[in-house]
């Protein structure tokens, strides 16, 4: 299990694999209501094993191409959460977007903070300069995860994302990782 890291209370953080489809489906079905306010509308196919298999294949291919870094958090064989760097962009931006979610039963245990900390280390290793994250205005726990990891609030994007049945504002955060000259 290379690239695996043990987080608080024995949760394992590791790269997502294609064979995680069934566990991810279980997690999304368990957390459908919990995550609905923070996610864009999902087609019903997302909540099927075939839909998750397609999603896992796509994510793994993007990771192999260097476009994303996605990590799943596992407590035994159950998904406890997920964290991902997306839209990884080379010079001149040298940046990425950060996203994560936690199983409703796993919140408040420091897992999201630890996963974000790990992804920031990976981003530094890849010589990324800037990481951005957006949260819903009322998602104070997520905002605490970001500030604990050195992110700074820098604005609000009005009517930014279509979530929970309507256009929602996003609270924007950034973290500058390094002022080193980018690798060209």
C-alpha positions in Angstrom: 0.0 0.0 0.0 2.5 2.6 -1.2 1.7 6.3 -0.6 -0.6 5.3 2.3 -0.6 7.5 5.4 -2.2 6.7 8.8 -4.4 9.6 10.0 -5.8 10.1 13.6 -7.7 7.1 15.0 -6.2 4.7 12.5 -7.9 6.0 9.4 -5.8 5.2 6.3 -5.3 7.9 3.6 -4.2 6.5 0.3 -4.5 7.1 -3.5 -7.9 6.3 -4.9 -8.1 3.1 -6.9 -10.5 1.7 -9.5 -11.5 -1.1 -7.1 -12.8 1.6 -4.6 -16.0 1.9 -6.6 -18.2 -0.2 -4.3 -16.9 1.5 -1.1 -17.4 5.0 -2.7 -20.9 4.1 -3.8 -21.7 3.0 -0.2 -20.3 6.2 1.2 -22.2 8.4 -1.3 -25.5 6.5 -0.5 -24.9 6.8 3.2 -24.1 10.5 3.0 -26.4 11.6 0.2 -28.4 13.9 2.4 -25.4 15.1 4.4 -23.5 16.1 1.3 -26.4 17.4 -0.8 -26.1 21.1 0.4 -22.5 21.2 -0.7 -22.5 19.3 -4.0 -23.8 20.1 -7.5 -26.8 18.1 -8.7 -25.8 14.5 -9.4 -27.4 12.3 -12.1 -28.9 9.1 -10.7 -26.2 7.1 -12.5 -23.7 8.6 -10.0 -25.4 6.5 -7.3 -24.9 3.2 -9.1 -22.0 0.8 -9.1 -21.4 1.3 -12.8 -21.4 5.1 -12.3 -18.8 4.9 -9.6 -16.7 2.5 -11.6 -16.7 5.0 -14.5 -15.9 7.8 -12.0 -13.0 5.8 -10.4 -11.5 5.0 -13.8 -11.7 8.6 -14.8 -10.1 9.9 -11.6 -7.3 7.3 -11.7 -6.6 8.2 -15.4 -6.4 11.9 -14.5 -4.1 11.2 -11.6 -1.8 9.2 -13.8 -1.8 12.1 -16.2 -0.8 14.5 -13.4 -4.1 16.5 -13.6 -5.4 15.6 -10.1 -4.2 14.1 -6.8 -7.1 12.2 -5.1 -7.0 10.5 -1.7 -9.6 8.3 -0.1 -9.8 8.0 3.7 -10.7 4.5 4.9 -11.7 3.2 8.3 -11.4 -0.5 7.7 -13.2 -1.1 4.4 -15.5 1.9 4.8 -14.9 5.3 3.2 -14.5 7.9 5.9 -13.8 10.8 3.5 -12.2 12.0 0.3 -9.8 14.8 -0.5 -8.5 16.0 -3.9 -6.4 18.5 -5.6 -8.0 19.3 -9.0 -7.3 21.6 -11.9 -3.6 21.2 -11.3 -2.1 23.9 -13.6 1.6 24.2 -14.5 3.6 27.4 -15.2 2.7 30.3 -15.0 0.0 29.5 -12.4 1.6 26.5 -10.7 -1.6 26.0 -8.7 -4.6 23.7 -8.0 -8.0 23.7 -6.4 -8.6 21.8 -3.1 -11.8 19.9 -2.3 -12.7 17.4 0.4 -15.7 15.8 2.2 -16.2 13.7 5.3 -18.6 11.0 6.2 -21.2 12.5 8.5 -20.2 10.1 11.3 -16.5 11.0 10.9 -16.7 14.8 11.3 -14.9 16.6 14.1 -12.1 14.0 14.5 -9.3 16.0 12.7 -9.4 13.7 9.7 -10.1 16.5 7.1 -7.4 18.7 8.6 -4.9 15.9 8.4 -5.8 14.9 4.9 -5.5 18.6 3.8 -2.1 18.8 5.5 -1.0 15.7 3.5 -2.2 17.1 0.2 -0.4 20.3 0.9 2.8 18.3 1.3 2.2 16.6 -2.0 1.5 19.9 -3.6 4.8 21.3 -2.3 6.6 18.2 -3.7 5.1 19.0 -7.0 6.4 22.5 -6.7 2.9 24.1 -6.8 2.8 27.7 -5.7 -0.8 28.4 -4.8 -3.8 26.3 -3.7 -7.3 27.6 -3.7 -10.4 26.3 -1.9 -14.1 27.5 -1.8 -16.7 26.7 0.9 -20.3 27.5 1.3 -20.8 30.6 3.6 -22.4 28.5 6.3 -19.8 25.7 6.2 -17.9 26.8 9.3 -16.3 23.4 10.0 -14.7 23.4 6.5 -13.5 27.0 6.9 -11.9 25.9 10.2 -10.1 23.1 8.4 -8.7 25.6 5.9 -7.6 28.2 8.4 -6.0 25.5 10.6 -3.9 24.6 7.5 -2.8 28.1 6.8 -5.3 29.2 4.2 -6.4 32.8 4.2 -9.8 34.1 3.3 -9.6 36.4 0.3 -13.1 37.1 -0.9 -16.5 35.9 -1.8 -17.6 34.7 -5.3 -21.2 35.8 -5.6 -23.7 33.4 -7.2 -20.7 31.1 -7.8 -22.0 27.5 -7.8 -25.3 25.8 -8.5 -25.8 23.8 -5.2 -28.7 22.6 -3.3 -31.2 23.8 -5.9 -29.9 27.3 -6.5 -27.0 29.6 -7.2 -24.9 29.9 -4.0 -22.1 32.2 -3.0 -18.7 30.7 -2.2 -16.2 31.9 0.4 -12.8 31.8 -1.1 -9.5 30.8 0.5 -5.9 30.6 -0.7 -2.7 29.2 0.5 0.7 30.3 -0.9 3.0 27.3 -0.5 6.3 28.7 -1.8 7.8 31.7 -3.6 10.4 29.4 -5.2 11.0 29.8 -8.9 8.8 27.3 -10.8 10.3 24.3 -12.5 10.1 24.9 -16.3 
